[in-house]
Amino acid sequence: MTRLGRALGVLLAVASVVALAVPVVAEAGPTSAPAGVVTLRADPASVVPRLETGWLSVPDLGSGAHRVRVGVVPARGAEVAEVLFLHGHADRLDNHPALFDELSRAGVRVVSFDLPSHGLTDAGPIDVWSFDDLSELAARVGAATSTEDDTPFVLAGWSFGGLLATRIAQSADLLAAFDRPVSGLALEVPALAPYPAAGGDGVSRLRALTHDRSAPVAGPPSPASPLLDPLFAGRLLVEAELASARPLPAGIPALVELSDPADDLYVDTAAVARWAMGRAAAAGADVTVRTCAGARHGLDFEAYPLGPAARADLVDFVRAAAEGRPVIEDRPSTHSSTTQDPAVQKEVAPCR
């Protein structure tokens, strides 16, 4: 039996149990904005510094008229690049405050949005959204928030968002929907080999994502399990199988950051590493792989020193890709943390 077949079997076996055990939480959004228009306003209550949020109307995607929450963190100083960040399942755009802030401080404008069924987006269940729909949504968010056509544009994603970014990069048609060429691909623990029971028992919990129990996320994992949306869960497994069988395109440098295979309860990162160091580069793509020993799945909001090192590598990659210079050298990463008290700052090298 194939990996996909085994995963689908486990999915079906536990889906009914999870559906009974986990409540569904829905949050409403405001009135719709005109299609294709996002009016951004400061969100001072957010855990993300300097976050601005607004709403994008998408009347023709996902089987109905919907409102999608969009977030932007402006670059501090001269803007050198723009990142469109695709969050993961059971995630939301404002669950990555440290990463977004560090990108902003490096001159990178960050754009993200809440997926259907996630955060504050009011767009129906993610079950009715195909991967093509989600890709088109990402392209529309990028176009609606774009400020400079010639600003280098990097596509990034964590977990499921990393899988979606991978599938976009692997399709010339999906890439063509974006209003600018993609200068780089930053993948944080992309879900190319997801375990069928997220978190070990089918339910996502913060304590299984990071060693930092006080990570400054905007909310707990929700929806708590992919199995609450069985059509989505099935598509995730199929798309992961397709992604892992195909290379990345030449001409778009890629960073693949991975957690420790022994500590990740969501994705088989050893399998993703084999893809990243093998098939991913088969068509000539420049792929840099980093594995962070001891890290759990929530790489950029992991505890010190793991999270700071992973974030610094991603920031370095984005700037390198934007400037058209060689990306991270193949050496252990050493970054001086700025997130700790000066008295305890030290060089860290947990990712290599």
C-alpha positions as a LaTeX table, in Angstrom:
\begin{tabular}{lrrr}
\hline
Residue & $x$ (\AA) & $y$ (\AA) & $z$ (\AA) \\
\hline
Met1 & 0.00 & 0.00 & 0.00 \\
Thr2 & 1.30 & 3.48 & $-0.84$ \\
Arg3 & 1.99 & 6.16 & 1.76 \\
Leu4 & $-1.08$ & 8.00 & 0.49 \\
Gly5 & $-3.26$ & 4.91 & 0.83 \\
Arg6 & $-2.10$ & 4.26 & 4.38 \\
Ala7 & $-2.64$ & 7.89 & 5.33 \\
Leu8 & $-6.15$ & 7.94 & 3.91 \\
Gly9 & $-6.97$ & 4.78 & 5.85 \\
Val10 & $-5.83$ & 6.30 & 9.13 \\
Leu11 & $-7.67$ & 9.53 & 8.31 \\
Leu12 & $-10.96$ & 7.70 & 7.85 \\
Ala13 & $-10.43$ & 5.69 & 11.02 \\
Val14 & $-10.02$ & 8.69 & 13.31 \\
Ala15 & $-12.13$ & 11.34 & 11.57 \\
Ser16 & $-15.39$ & 10.48 & 13.32 \\
Val17 & $-13.77$ & 10.48 & 16.76 \\
Val18 & $-12.18$ & 13.89 & 16.24 \\
Ala19 & $-15.38$ & 15.37 & 14.81 \\
Leu20 & $-17.26$ & 14.44 & 17.98 \\
Ala21 & $-14.53$ & 15.60 & 20.34 \\
Val22 & $-13.58$ & 18.99 & 18.92 \\
Pro23 & $-15.96$ & 21.98 & 18.82 \\
Val24 & $-16.04$ & 24.19 & 15.75 \\
Val25 & $-15.37$ & 27.88 & 16.42 \\
Ala26 & $-16.55$ & 30.47 & 13.89 \\
Glu27 & $-15.77$ & 34.17 & 14.03 \\
Ala28 & $-17.68$ & 36.72 & 12.00 \\
Gly29 & $-16.19$ & 39.45 & 9.83 \\
Pro30 & $-17.46$ & 42.94 & 8.96 \\
Thr31 & $-19.36$ & 44.07 & 5.92 \\
Ser32 & $-17.88$ & 43.37 & 2.51 \\
Ala33 & $-15.50$ & 45.69 & 0.67 \\
Pro34 & $-15.63$ & 46.08 & $-3.11$ \\
Ala35 & $-14.07$ & 43.15 & $-4.93$ \\
Gly36 & $-10.32$ & 43.56 & $-5.43$ \\
Val37 & $-10.00$ & 46.45 & $-2.96$ \\
Val38 & $-8.41$ & 46.30 & 0.50 \\
Thr39 & $-8.59$ & 49.31 & 2.83 \\
Leu40 & $-5.97$ & 48.84 & 5.54 \\
Arg41 & $-6.24$ & 50.21 & 9.06 \\
Ala42 & $-3.87$ & 49.98 & 12.00 \\
Asp43 & $-4.62$ & 47.13 & 14.41 \\
Pro44 & $-2.98$ & 48.33 & 17.65 \\
Ala45 & $-4.43$ & 45.49 & 19.72 \\
Ser46 & $-2.67$ & 42.83 & 17.64 \\
Val47 & 0.29 & 40.82 & 18.95 \\
Val48 & 2.01 & 41.68 & 15.64 \\
Pro49 & 3.79 & 45.06 & 15.88 \\
Arg50 & 2.57 & 47.65 & 13.35 \\
Leu51 & 0.04 & 45.27 & 11.80 \\
Glu52 & $-2.54$ & 46.80 & 9.46 \\
Thr53 & $-5.62$ & 44.79 & 8.53 \\
Gly54 & $-8.42$ & 45.02 & 6.01 \\
Trp55 & $-10.91$ & 42.94 & 4.06 \\
Leu56 & $-10.89$ & 41.55 & 0.53 \\
Ser57 & $-14.16$ & 40.56 & $-1.14$ \\
Val58 & $-13.91$ & 37.43 & $-3.30$ \\
Pro59 & $-17.38$ & 36.92 & $-4.81$ \\
Asp60 & $-16.44$ & 34.12 & $-7.18$ \\
Leu61 & $-14.18$ & 31.78 & $-5.21$ \\
Gly62 & $-15.04$ & 28.93 & $-2.87$ \\
Ser63 & $-18.66$ & 28.59 & $-4.04$ \\
Gly64 & $-19.95$ & 31.94 & $-2.80$ \\
Ala65 & $-19.38$ & 35.59 & $-1.94$ \\
His66 & $-16.86$ & 35.84 & 0.88 \\
Arg67 & $-14.75$ & 38.25 & 2.94 \\
Val68 & $-11.10$ & 37.47 & 3.59 \\
Arg69 & $-9.09$ & 39.17 & 6.33 \\
Val70 & $-5.81$ & 40.55 & 4.99 \\
Gly71 & $-2.85$ & 41.74 & 7.06 \\
Val72 & 0.14 & 43.90 & 6.13 \\
Val73 & 3.21 & 44.82 & 8.17 \\
Pro74 & 5.01 & 47.73 & 6.44 \\
Ala75 & 8.77 & 47.65 & 6.02 \\
Arg76 & 10.76 & 49.78 & 8.43 \\
Gly77 & 12.91 & 52.13 & 6.37 \\
Ala78 & 13.58 & 51.53 & 2.69 \\
Glu79 & 11.58 & 48.62 & 1.31 \\
Val80 & 13.86 & 45.97 & $-0.22$ \\
Ala81 & 11.36 & 43.16 & $-0.76$ \\
Glu82 & 7.82 & 41.97 & $-0.19$ \\
Val83 & 6.86 & 38.61 & 1.28 \\
Leu84 & 3.47 & 36.98 & 0.84 \\
Phe85 & 3.24 & 34.58 & 3.78 \\
Leu86 & 0.80 & 31.65 & 3.63 \\
His87 & $-0.02$ & 30.40 & 7.12 \\
Gly88 & $-0.63$ & 26.80 & 8.12 \\
His89 & $-3.67$ & 24.77 & 9.04 \\
Ala90 & $-5.11$ & 25.63 & 12.49 \\
Asp91 & $-3.18$ & 28.89 & 12.16 \\
Arg92 & $-3.90$ & 32.55 & 11.36 \\
Leu93 & $-1.96$ & 35.46 & 9.90 \\
Asp94 & $-1.18$ & 37.03 & 13.28 \\
Asn95 & 0.31 & 33.92 & 14.87 \\
His96 & 3.82 & 34.77 & 13.60 \\
Pro97 & 4.60 & 38.12 & 15.26 \\
Ala98 & 8.33 & 37.69 & 15.79 \\
Leu99 & 8.95 & 36.57 & 12.20 \\
Phe100 & 6.88 & 39.38 & 10.73 \\
Asp101 & 8.56 & 41.98 & 12.96 \\
Glu102 & 12.07 & 40.79 & 12.08 \\
Leu103 & 11.26 & 40.82 & 8.37 \\
Ser104 & 9.87 & 44.34 & 8.74 \\
Arg105 & 13.00 & 45.52 & 10.54 \\
Ala106 & 15.07 & 44.11 & 7.66 \\
Gly107 & 13.20 & 46.27 & 5.14 \\
Val108 & 10.70 & 43.61 & 4.06 \\
Arg109 & 7.00 & 44.37 & 3.69 \\
Val110 & 4.95 & 41.39 & 4.88 \\
Val111 & 1.52 & 40.50 & 3.47 \\
Ser112 & $-0.64$ & 37.63 & 4.71 \\
Phe113 & $-4.28$ & 36.61 & 5.02 \\
Asp114 & $-6.48$ & 34.27 & 7.03 \\
Leu115 & $-7.37$ & 31.14 & 5.08 \\
Pro116 & $-11.01$ & 30.02 & 4.83 \\
Ser117 & $-12.13$ & 28.40 & 8.13 \\
His118 & $-9.28$ & 30.25 & 9.89 \\
Gly119 & $-8.85$ & 33.40 & 11.94 \\
Leu120 & $-11.42$ & 36.08 & 11.16 \\
Thr121 & $-11.98$ & 35.25 & 7.50 \\
Asp122 & $-15.65$ & 34.71 & 6.62 \\
Ala123 & $-15.35$ & 32.52 & 3.54 \\
Gly124 & $-17.23$ & 29.33 & 4.26 \\
Pro125 & $-15.57$ & 26.01 & 5.09 \\
Ile126 & $-12.18$ & 25.28 & 3.59 \\
Asp127 & $-13.74$ & 22.01 & 2.39 \\
Val128 & $-15.29$ & 23.89 & $-0.56$ \\
Trp129 & $-12.00$ & 25.52 & $-1.57$ \\
Ser130 & $-9.80$ & 23.66 & $-4.04$ \\
Phe131 & $-6.03$ & 24.17 & $-4.13$ \\
Asp132 & $-6.52$ & 26.18 & $-7.31$ \\
Asp133 & $-9.03$ & 28.40 & $-5.46$ \\
Leu134 & $-6.57$ & 28.96 & $-2.61$ \\
Ser135 & $-3.78$ & 29.75 & $-5.05$ \\
Glu136 & $-6.01$ & 32.24 & $-6.87$ \\
Leu137 & $-6.93$ & 33.80 & $-3.53$ \\
Ala138 & $-3.23$ & 34.23 & $-2.71$ \\
Ala139 & $-2.65$ & 35.88 & $-6.08$ \\
Arg140 & $-5.57$ & 38.27 & $-5.54$ \\
Val141 & $-4.34$ & 39.23 & $-2.08$ \\
Gly142 & $-0.92$ & 39.92 & $-3.56$ \\
Ala143 & $-2.39$ & 42.10 & $-6.32$ \\
Ala144 & $-4.77$ & 43.95 & $-3.99$ \\
Thr145 & $-1.98$ & 44.89 & $-1.58$ \\
Ser146 & 0.83 & 45.54 & $-4.07$ \\
Thr147 & 2.50 & 48.96 & $-3.88$ \\
Glu148 & 5.47 & 48.72 & $-6.25$ \\
Asp149 & 5.50 & 46.53 & $-9.36$ \\
Asp150 & 9.30 & 46.24 & $-9.33$ \\
Thr151 & 9.71 & 45.30 & $-5.66$ \\
Pro152 & 11.22 & 41.79 & $-5.43$ \\
Phe153 & 8.49 & 39.37 & $-4.38$ \\
Val154 & 9.10 & 36.28 & $-2.24$ \\
Leu155 & 6.47 & 33.60 & $-1.63$ \\
Ala156 & 6.68 & 32.03 & 1.82 \\
Gly157 & 4.65 & 29.55 & 3.82 \\
Trp158 & 4.62 & 27.46 & 6.97 \\
Ser159 & 3.32 & 23.88 & 7.16 \\
Phe160 & 0.18 & 23.67 & 4.98 \\
Gly161 & 1.04 & 27.15 & 3.70 \\
Gly162 & 4.44 & 25.78 & 2.69 \\
Leu163 & 2.74 & 22.97 & 0.78 \\
Leu164 & 0.47 & 25.47 & $-0.97$ \\
Ala165 & 3.47 & 27.66 & $-1.86$ \\
Thr166 & 5.26 & 24.59 & $-3.22$ \\
Arg167 & 2.33 & 23.59 & $-5.42$ \\
Ile168 & 2.08 & 27.16 & $-6.73$ \\
Ala169 & 5.79 & 27.18 & $-7.58$ \\
Gln170 & 5.49 & 23.82 & $-9.35$ \\
Ser171 & 2.77 & 25.11 & $-11.70$ \\
Ala172 & 3.51 & 27.66 & $-14.42$ \\
Asp173 & $-0.20$ & 28.42 & $-14.68$ \\
Leu174 & $-0.57$ & 29.17 & $-10.96$ \\
Leu175 & 2.57 & 31.31 & $-10.95$ \\
Ala176 & 1.27 & 33.26 & $-13.94$ \\
Ala177 & $-1.76$ & 34.40 & $-11.90$ \\
Phe178 & 0.48 & 36.56 & $-9.70$ \\
Asp179 & 1.06 & 40.16 & $-10.73$ \\
Arg180 & 4.85 & 39.87 & $-10.33$ \\
Pro181 & 7.49 & 37.20 & $-10.84$ \\
Val182 & 8.49 & 35.24 & $-7.75$ \\
Ser183 & 12.08 & 36.01 & $-6.73$ \\
Gly184 & 12.33 & 33.35 & $-4.04$ \\
Leu185 & 10.49 & 30.58 & $-2.22$ \\
Ala186 & 10.81 & 30.32 & 1.59 \\
Leu187 & 9.29 & 27.10 & 2.96 \\
Glu188 & 9.00 & 26.51 & 6.71 \\
Val189 & 8.41 & 22.82 & 7.43 \\
Pro190 & 6.26 & 22.42 & 4.29 \\
Ala191 & 3.63 & 19.70 & 4.72 \\
Leu192 & 4.82 & 17.51 & 1.85 \\
Ala193 & 4.67 & 14.43 & 4.09 \\
Pro194 & 1.97 & 15.16 & 6.69 \\
Tyr195 & 1.14 & 12.63 & 9.35 \\
Pro196 & $-2.53$ & 11.60 & 9.06 \\
Ala197 & $-3.16$ & 12.33 & 12.75 \\
Ala198 & $-1.98$ & 15.90 & 13.40 \\
Gly199 & $-0.25$ & 16.37 & 16.74 \\
Gly200 & $-0.09$ & 12.61 & 17.27 \\
Asp201 & $-3.79$ & 12.13 & 18.06 \\
Gly202 & $-5.49$ & 14.17 & 15.34 \\
Val203 & $-5.82$ & 17.37 & 17.40 \\
Ser204 & $-3.48$ & 20.38 & 17.11 \\
Arg205 & $-2.25$ & 21.90 & 20.37 \\
Leu206 & 0.23 & 24.71 & 20.99 \\
Arg207 & 2.31 & 22.55 & 23.34 \\
Ala208 & 2.92 & 20.09 & 20.49 \\
Leu209 & 3.96 & 22.90 & 18.13 \\
Thr210 & 6.60 & 24.67 & 20.24 \\
His211 & 8.62 & 24.37 & 23.43 \\
Asp212 & 7.60 & 27.96 & 24.21 \\
Arg213 & 4.38 & 27.62 & 26.21 \\
Ser214 & 4.02 & 31.42 & 26.25 \\
Ala215 & 4.55 & 31.94 & 22.51 \\
Pro216 & 2.82 & 35.25 & 21.61 \\
Val217 & 0.28 & 33.80 & 19.19 \\
Ala218 & $-3.06$ & 35.49 & 18.54 \\
Gly219 & $-5.06$ & 32.38 & 19.37 \\
Pro220 & $-4.91$ & 28.62 & 19.94 \\
Pro221 & $-4.89$ & 26.20 & 17.01 \\
Ser222 & $-8.23$ & 26.40 & 15.18 \\
Pro223 & $-9.74$ & 24.44 & 13.48 \\
Ala224 & $-8.15$ & 21.99 & 15.87 \\
Ser225 & $-7.97$ & 19.16 & 13.34 \\
Pro226 & $-7.86$ & 18.81 & 9.54 \\
Leu227 & $-10.33$ & 15.96 & 10.00 \\
Leu228 & $-13.08$ & 18.47 & 10.80 \\
Asp229 & $-12.89$ & 19.28 & 7.08 \\
Pro230 & $-12.55$ & 15.80 & 5.54 \\
Leu231 & $-12.54$ & 16.95 & 1.92 \\
Phe232 & $-9.74$ & 19.38 & 2.72 \\
Ala233 & $-7.85$ & 16.67 & 4.61 \\
Gly234 & $-8.09$ & 14.32 & 1.65 \\
Arg235 & $-6.93$ & 17.01 & $-0.77$ \\
Leu236 & $-4.02$ & 17.84 & 1.53 \\
Leu237 & $-2.78$ & 14.25 & 1.37 \\
Val238 & $-3.18$ & 14.06 & $-2.40$ \\
Glu239 & $-1.46$ & 17.39 & $-3.04$ \\
Ala240 & 1.36 & 16.46 & $-0.66$ \\
Glu241 & 1.93 & 13.26 & $-2.64$ \\
Leu242 & 1.98 & 15.22 & $-5.91$ \\
Ala243 & 4.33 & 17.88 & $-4.53$ \\
Ser244 & 6.82 & 15.35 & $-3.20$ \\
Ala245 & 6.99 & 13.64 & $-6.60$ \\
Arg246 & 7.92 & 16.81 & $-8.49$ \\
Pro247 & 10.85 & 19.24 & $-8.57$ \\
Leu248 & 10.90 & 22.95 & $-7.96$ \\
Pro249 & 11.42 & 25.18 & $-11.00$ \\
Ala250 & 14.86 & 26.40 & $-12.00$ \\
Gly251 & 15.36 & 30.13 & $-11.60$ \\
Ile252 & 13.55 & 30.51 & $-8.26$ \\
Pro253 & 15.92 & 29.99 & $-5.30$ \\
Ala254 & 14.33 & 28.13 & $-2.42$ \\
Leu255 & 14.93 & 27.81 & 1.30 \\
Val256 & 13.51 & 24.74 & 3.04 \\
Glu257 & 13.62 & 25.02 & 6.84 \\
Leu258 & 12.86 & 21.85 & 8.75 \\
Ser259 & 12.17 & 20.84 & 12.33 \\
Asp260 & 13.73 & 17.85 & 14.05 \\
Pro261 & 12.21 & 14.58 & 12.75 \\
Ala262 & 12.20 & 13.26 & 16.32 \\
Asp263 & 10.23 & 16.24 & 17.64 \\
Asp264 & 7.70 & 17.03 & 14.89 \\
Leu265 & 4.26 & 15.43 & 15.40 \\
Tyr266 & 2.75 & 16.97 & 12.27 \\
Val267 & 5.08 & 16.34 & 9.33 \\
Asp268 & 7.61 & 13.62 & 8.51 \\
Thr269 & 10.47 & 16.06 & 8.07 \\
Ala270 & 12.96 & 13.32 & 7.24 \\
Ala271 & 10.87 & 12.57 & 4.14 \\
Val272 & 10.66 & 16.28 & 3.30 \\
Ala273 & 14.46 & 16.54 & 3.67 \\
Arg274 & 14.95 & 13.69 & 1.19 \\
Trp275 & 12.73 & 15.53 & $-1.29$ \\
Ala276 & 14.43 & 18.88 & $-0.68$ \\
Met277 & 17.94 & 17.46 & $-1.14$ \\
Gly278 & 16.96 & 15.27 & $-4.08$ \\
Arg279 & 13.95 & 15.61 & $-6.33$ \\
Ala280 & 13.31 & 19.28 & $-5.50$ \\
Ala281 & 16.54 & 20.29 & $-7.25$ \\
Ala282 & 16.23 & 17.83 & $-10.14$ \\
Ala283 & 15.21 & 20.55 & $-12.62$ \\
Gly284 & 18.04 & 22.87 & $-11.62$ \\
Ala285 & 16.50 & 24.77 & $-8.71$ \\
Asp286 & 18.90 & 26.26 & $-6.16$ \\
Val287 & 17.60 & 24.70 & $-2.92$ \\
Thr288 & 19.06 & 25.46 & 0.51 \\
Val289 & 18.04 & 23.10 & 3.31 \\
Arg290 & 18.23 & 23.85 & 7.02 \\
Thr291 & 17.29 & 21.39 & 9.77 \\
Cys292 & 16.96 & 22.75 & 13.30 \\
Ala293 & 17.90 & 20.08 & 15.83 \\
Gly294 & 15.42 & 19.82 & 18.69 \\
Ala295 & 12.79 & 22.02 & 17.04 \\
Arg296 & 9.11 & 21.19 & 16.99 \\
His297 & 6.78 & 21.96 & 14.09 \\
Gly298 & 6.17 & 25.65 & 14.90 \\
Leu299 & 9.64 & 26.63 & 13.80 \\
Asp300 & 9.48 & 30.44 & 13.72 \\
Phe301 & 7.73 & 30.65 & 17.11 \\
Glu302 & 9.93 & 28.04 & 18.79 \\
Ala303 & 11.74 & 28.79 & 22.03 \\
Tyr304 & 15.22 & 30.33 & 22.16 \\
Pro305 & 17.61 & 29.59 & 20.52 \\
Leu306 & 15.66 & 27.66 & 17.86 \\
Gly307 & 13.11 & 30.27 & 16.86 \\
Pro308 & 15.57 & 33.18 & 16.59 \\
Ala309 & 17.97 & 31.12 & 14.46 \\
Ala310 & 15.23 & 29.91 & 12.11 \\
Arg311 & 13.83 & 33.42 & 11.73 \\
Ala312 & 17.26 & 34.89 & 11.05 \\
Asp313 & 17.93 & 32.33 & 8.31 \\
Leu314 & 14.60 & 33.12 & 6.67 \\
Val315 & 15.24 & 36.88 & 6.82 \\
Asp316 & 18.72 & 36.40 & 5.36 \\
Phe317 & 17.30 & 34.28 & 2.55 \\
Val318 & 14.61 & 36.81 & 1.65 \\
Arg319 & 17.13 & 39.64 & 1.43 \\
Ala320 & 19.54 & 37.53 & $-0.62$ \\
Ala321 & 16.81 & 36.43 & $-3.03$ \\
Ala322 & 15.59 & 40.01 & $-3.38$ \\
Glu323 & 19.09 & 41.30 & $-4.11$ \\
Gly324 & 19.86 & 38.52 & $-6.57$ \\
Arg325 & 22.94 & 37.42 & $-4.64$ \\
Pro326 & 23.89 & 33.92 & $-3.51$ \\
Val327 & 21.58 & 32.63 & $-0.81$ \\
Ile328 & 22.65 & 31.23 & 2.55 \\
Glu329 & 25.95 & 29.40 & 2.37 \\
Asp330 & 25.94 & 25.69 & 3.19 \\
Arg331 & 27.26 & 26.09 & 6.73 \\
Pro332 & 25.86 & 26.05 & 10.26 \\
Ser333 & 23.88 & 29.21 & 10.97 \\
Thr334 & 25.29 & 31.46 & 13.71 \\
His335 & 23.17 & 34.42 & 14.71 \\
Ser336 & 23.45 & 36.74 & 17.67 \\
Ser337 & 20.01 & 36.81 & 19.27 \\
Thr338 & 18.43 & 40.23 & 19.81 \\
Thr339 & 15.41 & 38.74 & 21.58 \\
Gln340 & 17.22 & 37.97 & 24.85 \\
Asp341 & 18.53 & 40.20 & 27.62 \\
Pro342 & 21.96 & 41.59 & 26.60 \\
Ala343 & 23.51 & 39.90 & 29.61 \\
Val344 & 22.64 & 36.48 & 28.24 \\
Gln345 & 23.08 & 37.07 & 24.50 \\
Lys346 & 25.17 & 34.40 & 22.82 \\
Glu347 & 25.91 & 32.99 & 19.43 \\
Val348 & 23.63 & 30.10 & 18.49 \\
Ala349 & 23.99 & 27.47 & 15.81 \\
Pro350 & 21.06 & 25.03 & 16.13 \\
Cys351 & 20.19 & 24.97 & 12.41 \\
Arg352 & 22.42 & 23.41 & 9.78 \\
\hline
\end{tabular}
